[in-house]
Amino acid sequence: MQGLAVVMLAAGIGIPVLAALNAALGQHINAPMAAGCILFCVALIVASTVTTLTGQVSALGKLTTAPKHLFLAGALVAFYVLSITAVAPKIGIGNAVFFVLLGQLISAAAIDHFGLFGANHSPISATRAGGIVAMAFGVWLTQLA
């Protein structure tokens, strides 16, 4: 569990870095949507390489039998990347990521509470709800000037 937590911590650290780098690229080329497209091209190369190195290429053959709603994840990541690339330069990386974090708190709690998309069912207890509210309050506090 500890090793997986470190991986997710690194992924969390990467989100604002991704936002800052892609927003800067979008500004540099004066085309935030094109910067998003470039990001996905690089991501495809990296993901394809990792898929090949881990011997999981054959799993791609199962895509045709996957429920179509599962592909919505790709649209959601595109929405995230394109929106943060366009919005972050206008409201700041911190502000943009903090609002993303607030959305993540809300949706993660709902997904776990209802066991959506095959997630482990973990009902929202008073303690958990209090923790989510405390985190949301912390996010709000960071927005005060």
Secondary structure as a PSIPRED ss2 file (coil, helix, strand):
# PSIPRED VFORMAT (PSIPRED V4.0)

   1 M C   1.000  0.000  0.000
   2 Q H   0.000  1.000  0.000
   3 G H   0.000  1.000  0.000
   4 L H   0.000  1.000  0.000
   5 A H   0.000  1.000  0.000
   6 V H   0.000  1.000  0.000
   7 V H   0.000  1.000  0.000
   8 M H   0.000  1.000  0.000
   9 L H   0.000  1.000  0.000
  10 A H   0.000  1.000  0.000
  11 A H   0.000  1.000  0.000
  12 G H   0.000  1.000  0.000
  13 I H   0.000  1.000  0.000
  14 G H   0.000  1.000  0.000
  15 I H   0.000  1.000  0.000
  16 P H   0.000  1.000  0.000
  17 V H   0.000  1.000  0.000
  18 L H   0.000  1.000  0.000
  19 A H   0.000  1.000  0.000
  20 A H   0.000  1.000  0.000
  21 L H   0.000  1.000  0.000
  22 N H   0.000  1.000  0.000
  23 A H   0.000  1.000  0.000
  24 A H   0.000  1.000  0.000
  25 L H   0.000  1.000  0.000
  26 G H   0.000  1.000  0.000
  27 Q H   0.000  1.000  0.000
  28 H H   0.000  1.000  0.000
  29 I C   1.000  0.000  0.000
  30 N C   1.000  0.000  0.000
  31 A C   1.000  0.000  0.000
  32 P H   0.000  1.000  0.000
  33 M H   0.000  1.000  0.000
  34 A H   0.000  1.000  0.000
  35 A H   0.000  1.000  0.000
  36 G H   0.000  1.000  0.000
  37 C H   0.000  1.000  0.000
  38 I H   0.000  1.000  0.000
  39 L H   0.000  1.000  0.000
  40 F H   0.000  1.000  0.000
  41 C H   0.000  1.000  0.000
  42 V H   0.000  1.000  0.000
  43 A H   0.000  1.000  0.000
  44 L H   0.000  1.000  0.000
  45 I H   0.000  1.000  0.000
  46 V H   0.000  1.000  0.000
  47 A H   0.000  1.000  0.000
  48 S H   0.000  1.000  0.000
  49 T H   0.000  1.000  0.000
  50 V H   0.000  1.000  0.000
  51 T H   0.000  1.000  0.000
  52 T H   0.000  1.000  0.000
  53 L H   0.000  1.000  0.000
  54 T C   1.000  0.000  0.000
  55 G C   1.000  0.000  0.000
  56 Q C   1.000  0.000  0.000
  57 V H   0.000  1.000  0.000
  58 S H   0.000  1.000  0.000
  59 A H   0.000  1.000  0.000
  60 L H   0.000  1.000  0.000
  61 G H   0.000  1.000  0.000
  62 K H   0.000  1.000  0.000
  63 L H   0.000  1.000  0.000
  64 T H   0.000  1.000  0.000
  65 T H   0.000  1.000  0.000
  66 A C   1.000  0.000  0.000
  67 P C   1.000  0.000  0.000
  68 K H   0.000  1.000  0.000
  69 H H   0.000  1.000  0.000
  70 L H   0.000  1.000  0.000
  71 F H   0.000  1.000  0.000
  72 L H   0.000  1.000  0.000
  73 A H   0.000  1.000  0.000
  74 G H   0.000  1.000  0.000
  75 A H   0.000  1.000  0.000
  76 L H   0.000  1.000  0.000
  77 V H   0.000  1.000  0.000
  78 A H   0.000  1.000  0.000
  79 F H   0.000  1.000  0.000
  80 Y H   0.000  1.000  0.000
  81 V H   0.000  1.000  0.000
  82 L H   0.000  1.000  0.000
  83 S H   0.000  1.000  0.000
  84 I H   0.000  1.000  0.000
  85 T H   0.000  1.000  0.000
  86 A H   0.000  1.000  0.000
  87 V H   0.000  1.000  0.000
  88 A H   0.000  1.000  0.000
  89 P H   0.000  1.000  0.000
  90 K H   0.000  1.000  0.000
  91 I H   0.000  1.000  0.000
  92 G C   1.000  0.000  0.000
  93 I H   0.000  1.000  0.000
  94 G H   0.000  1.000  0.000
  95 N H   0.000  1.000  0.000
  96 A H   0.000  1.000  0.000
  97 V H   0.000  1.000  0.000
  98 F H   0.000  1.000  0.000
  99 F H   0.000  1.000  0.000
 100 V H   0.000  1.000  0.000
 101 L H   0.000  1.000  0.000
 102 L H   0.000  1.000  0.000
 103 G H   0.000  1.000  0.000
 104 Q H   0.000  1.000  0.000
 105 L H   0.000  1.000  0.000
 106 I H   0.000  1.000  0.000
 107 S H   0.000  1.000  0.000
 108 A H   0.000  1.000  0.000
 109 A H   0.000  1.000  0.000
 110 A H   0.000  1.000  0.000
 111 I H   0.000  1.000  0.000
 112 D H   0.000  1.000  0.000
 113 H H   0.000  1.000  0.000
 114 F H   0.000  1.000  0.000
 115 G C   1.000  0.000  0.000
 116 L H   0.000  1.000  0.000
 117 F H   0.000  1.000  0.000
 118 G H   0.000  1.000  0.000
 119 A C   1.000  0.000  0.000
 120 N C   1.000  0.000  0.000
 121 H C   1.000  0.000  0.000
 122 S C   1.000  0.000  0.000
 123 P C   1.000  0.000  0.000
 124 I C   1.000  0.000  0.000
 125 S C   1.000  0.000  0.000
 126 A H   0.000  1.000  0.000
 127 T H   0.000  1.000  0.000
 128 R H   0.000  1.000  0.000
 129 A H   0.000  1.000  0.000
 130 G H   0.000  1.000  0.000
 131 G H   0.000  1.000  0.000
 132 I H   0.000  1.000  0.000
 133 V H   0.000  1.000  0.000
 134 A H   0.000  1.000  0.000
 135 M H   0.000  1.000  0.000
 136 A H   0.000  1.000  0.000
 137 F H   0.000  1.000  0.000
 138 G H   0.000  1.000  0.000
 139 V H   0.000  1.000  0.000
 140 W H   0.000  1.000  0.000
 141 L H   0.000  1.000  0.000
 142 T H   0.000  1.000  0.000
 143 Q C   1.000  0.000  0.000
 144 L C   1.000  0.000  0.000
 145 A C   1.000  0.000  0.000
